[in-house]
Amino acid sequence: MYTTQLDNGVLNAYAVETEAYLAEYPSTEQQQRYMLQGAMASLLVTGLFLVALAVS
């Protein structure tokens, strides 16, 4: 941890910064999984909306 001390005695502690890296493009399998998750989330939200509409 990197710490500095000001003239009035106050300590400032800074977290260690991690090294940045570039993200990798998702594989075909990951893309298909994301599409499936998106479809399931859409069905869930649509279902909840329809239930709320029917109850009101």
VMD Tcl script that builds the backbone (N, CA, C; Angstrom):
set m [mol new atoms 168]
animate dup $m
set s [atomselect $m all]
$s set {name element resname resid chain x y z} {
  {N N MET 1 A 0.847 -1.158 0.000}
  {CA C MET 1 A 0.000 0.000 0.000}
  {C C MET 1 A 0.904 1.235 0.000}
  {N N TYR 2 A 0.580 2.190 -0.818}
  {CA C TYR 2 A 1.356 3.415 -0.965}
  {C C TYR 2 A 0.785 4.468 -0.023}
  {N N THR 3 A 1.602 4.988 0.877}
  {CA C THR 3 A 1.140 5.965 1.862}
  {C C THR 3 A 2.006 7.221 1.796}
  {N N THR 4 A 1.348 8.372 1.845}
  {CA C THR 4 A 2.063 9.647 1.922}
  {C C THR 4 A 1.618 10.370 3.186}
  {N N GLN 5 A 2.468 11.264 3.645}
  {CA C GLN 5 A 2.137 12.050 4.831}
  {C C GLN 5 A 2.187 13.522 4.461}
  {N N LEU 6 A 1.103 14.232 4.762}
  {CA C LEU 6 A 1.032 15.658 4.491}
  {C C LEU 6 A 1.804 16.429 5.547}
  {N N ASP 7 A 1.978 17.709 5.312}
  {CA C ASP 7 A 2.729 18.559 6.249}
  {C C ASP 7 A 2.085 18.621 7.633}
  {N N ASN 8 A 0.764 18.498 7.701}
  {CA C ASN 8 A 0.071 18.578 8.993}
  {C C ASN 8 A -0.035 17.214 9.676}
  {N N GLY 9 A 0.594 16.185 9.136}
  {CA C GLY 9 A 0.625 14.870 9.775}
  {C C GLY 9 A -0.444 13.910 9.313}
  {N N VAL 10 A -1.336 14.334 8.406}
  {CA C VAL 10 A -2.402 13.463 7.925}
  {C C VAL 10 A -1.803 12.432 6.962}
  {N N LEU 11 A -2.194 11.174 7.136}
  {CA C LEU 11 A -1.729 10.112 6.252}
  {C C LEU 11 A -2.754 9.867 5.155}
  {N N ASN 12 A -2.293 9.722 3.928}
  {CA C ASN 12 A -3.135 9.342 2.799}
  {C C ASN 12 A -2.668 7.989 2.298}
  {N N ALA 13 A -3.534 6.998 2.363}
  {CA C ALA 13 A -3.193 5.645 1.922}
  {C C ALA 13 A -3.883 5.384 0.584}
  {N N TYR 14 A -3.108 4.953 -0.379}
  {CA C TYR 14 A -3.632 4.679 -1.714}
  {C C TYR 14 A -3.526 3.187 -2.004}
  {N N ALA 15 A -4.557 2.621 -2.581}
  {CA C ALA 15 A -4.543 1.208 -2.947}
  {C C ALA 15 A -3.591 0.983 -4.112}
  {N N VAL 16 A -3.026 -0.200 -4.168}
  {CA C VAL 16 A -2.136 -0.556 -5.273}
  {C C VAL 16 A -2.989 -0.758 -6.518}
  {N N GLU 17 A -2.623 -0.101 -7.601}
  {CA C GLU 17 A -3.389 -0.226 -8.845}
  {C C GLU 17 A -2.943 -1.461 -9.600}
  {N N THR 18 A -3.915 -2.237 -10.047}
  {CA C THR 18 A -3.586 -3.429 -10.822}
  {C C THR 18 A -3.273 -3.044 -12.261}
  {N N GLU 19 A -2.553 -3.905 -12.927}
  {CA C GLU 19 A -2.177 -3.645 -14.309}
  {C C GLU 19 A -3.384 -3.843 -15.223}
  {N N ALA 20 A -3.596 -2.919 -16.138}
  {CA C ALA 20 A -4.731 -3.001 -17.058}
  {C C ALA 20 A -4.436 -4.010 -18.173}
  {N N TYR 21 A -5.487 -4.655 -18.667}
  {CA C TYR 21 A -5.339 -5.591 -19.771}
  {C C TYR 21 A -6.550 -5.480 -20.675}
  {N N LEU 22 A -6.397 -5.886 -21.913}
  {CA C LEU 22 A -7.491 -5.840 -22.876}
  {C C LEU 22 A -8.362 -7.085 -22.739}
  {N N ALA 23 A -9.642 -6.898 -22.861}
  {CA C ALA 23 A -10.573 -8.024 -22.791}
  {C C ALA 23 A -10.521 -8.817 -24.094}
  {N N GLU 24 A -10.768 -10.105 -23.979}
  {CA C GLU 24 A -10.798 -10.963 -25.160}
  {C C GLU 24 A -12.222 -11.069 -25.671}
  {N N TYR 25 A -12.371 -11.169 -26.981}
  {CA C TYR 25 A -13.688 -11.307 -27.592}
  {C C TYR 25 A -14.264 -12.653 -27.188}
  {N N PRO 26 A -15.555 -12.705 -26.830}
  {CA C PRO 26 A -16.144 -13.976 -26.381}
  {C C PRO 26 A -16.168 -15.016 -27.497}
  {N N SER 27 A -15.976 -16.266 -27.100}
  {CA C SER 27 A -16.006 -17.364 -28.061}
  {C C SER 27 A -17.444 -17.594 -28.542}
  {N N THR 28 A -17.578 -18.427 -29.544}
  {CA C THR 28 A -18.909 -18.732 -30.089}
  {C C THR 28 A -19.797 -19.364 -29.028}
  {N N GLU 29 A -19.215 -20.239 -28.209}
  {CA C GLU 29 A -19.988 -20.885 -27.142}
  {C C GLU 29 A -20.485 -19.852 -26.131}
  {N N GLN 30 A -19.627 -18.898 -25.766}
  {CA C GLN 30 A -20.032 -17.856 -24.824}
  {C C GLN 30 A -21.104 -16.963 -25.433}
  {N N GLN 31 A -20.987 -16.648 -26.710}
  {CA C GLN 31 A -21.990 -15.819 -27.378}
  {C C GLN 31 A -23.347 -16.506 -27.367}
  {N N GLN 32 A -23.364 -17.815 -27.621}
  {CA C GLN 32 A -24.627 -18.558 -27.604}
  {C C GLN 32 A -25.216 -18.577 -26.203}
  {N N ARG 33 A -24.359 -18.723 -25.179}
  {CA C ARG 33 A -24.834 -18.713 -23.808}
  {C C ARG 33 A -25.423 -17.348 -23.453}
  {N N TYR 34 A -24.783 -16.269 -23.917}
  {CA C TYR 34 A -25.306 -14.919 -23.674}
  {C C TYR 34 A -26.672 -14.732 -24.343}
  {N N MET 35 A -26.824 -15.254 -25.560}
  {CA C MET 35 A -28.117 -15.139 -26.251}
  {C C MET 35 A -29.195 -15.904 -25.496}
  {N N LEU 36 A -28.856 -17.099 -24.990}
  {CA C LEU 36 A -29.820 -17.893 -24.222}
  {C C LEU 36 A -30.207 -17.162 -22.936}
  {N N GLN 37 A -29.239 -16.595 -22.245}
  {CA C GLN 37 A -29.527 -15.853 -21.020}
  {C C GLN 37 A -30.391 -14.628 -21.316}
  {N N GLY 38 A -30.125 -13.950 -22.420}
  {CA C GLY 38 A -30.932 -12.796 -22.804}
  {C C GLY 38 A -32.364 -13.193 -23.112}
  {N N ALA 39 A -32.536 -14.321 -23.814}
  {CA C ALA 39 A -33.883 -14.788 -24.138}
  {C C ALA 39 A -34.638 -15.175 -22.863}
  {N N MET 40 A -33.956 -15.850 -21.937}
  {CA C MET 40 A -34.616 -16.244 -20.689}
  {C C MET 40 A -34.977 -15.011 -19.859}
  {N N ALA 41 A -34.107 -14.019 -19.829}
  {CA C ALA 41 A -34.399 -12.795 -19.090}
  {C C ALA 41 A -35.573 -12.053 -19.710}
  {N N SER 42 A -35.641 -12.037 -21.040}
  {CA C SER 42 A -36.763 -11.383 -21.719}
  {C C SER 42 A -38.079 -12.084 -21.404}
  {N N LEU 43 A -38.054 -13.414 -21.403}
  {CA C LEU 43 A -39.264 -14.167 -21.064}
  {C C LEU 43 A -39.689 -13.908 -19.620}
  {N N LEU 44 A -38.730 -13.833 -18.717}
  {CA C LEU 44 A -39.045 -13.561 -17.313}
  {C C LEU 44 A -39.671 -12.189 -17.153}
  {N N VAL 45 A -39.081 -11.178 -17.757}
  {CA C VAL 45 A -39.611 -9.817 -17.630}
  {C C VAL 45 A -40.990 -9.718 -18.274}
  {N N THR 46 A -41.148 -10.325 -19.442}
  {CA C THR 46 A -42.460 -10.310 -20.115}
  {C C THR 46 A -43.506 -11.016 -19.263}
  {N N GLY 47 A -43.146 -12.156 -18.687}
  {CA C GLY 47 A -44.072 -12.886 -17.821}
  {C C GLY 47 A -44.468 -12.074 -16.607}
  {N N LEU 48 A -43.491 -11.434 -15.974}
  {CA C LEU 48 A -43.801 -10.608 -14.805}
  {C C LEU 48 A -44.693 -9.435 -15.177}
  {N N PHE 49 A -44.439 -8.835 -16.326}
  {CA C PHE 49 A -45.271 -7.738 -16.798}
  {C C PHE 49 A -46.711 -8.202 -17.044}
  {N N LEU 50 A -46.864 -9.351 -17.660}
  {CA C LEU 50 A -48.203 -9.865 -17.947}
  {C C LEU 50 A -48.951 -10.228 -16.653}
  {N N VAL 51 A -48.242 -10.787 -15.694}
  {CA C VAL 51 A -48.869 -11.110 -14.401}
  {C C VAL 51 A -49.291 -9.831 -13.704}
  {N N ALA 52 A -48.451 -8.816 -13.714}
  {CA C ALA 52 A -48.802 -7.540 -13.086}
  {C C ALA 52 A -49.986 -6.898 -13.797}
  {N N LEU 53 A -50.022 -7.025 -15.101}
  {CA C LEU 53 A -51.139 -6.473 -15.870}
  {C C LEU 53 A -52.435 -7.225 -15.559}
  {N N ALA 54 A -52.349 -8.537 -15.413}
  {CA C ALA 54 A -53.545 -9.333 -15.127}
  {C C ALA 54 A -54.061 -9.081 -13.706}
  {N N VAL 55 A -53.180 -8.831 -12.778}
  {CA C VAL 55 A -53.583 -8.626 -11.386}
  {C C VAL 55 A -54.206 -7.260 -11.198}
  {N N SER 56 A -53.719 -6.280 -11.932}
  {CA C SER 56 A -54.231 -4.912 -11.715}
  {C C SER 56 A -55.571 -4.667 -12.346}
}
mol reanalyze $m
mol bondsrecalc $m
mol representation Tube
mol addrep $m
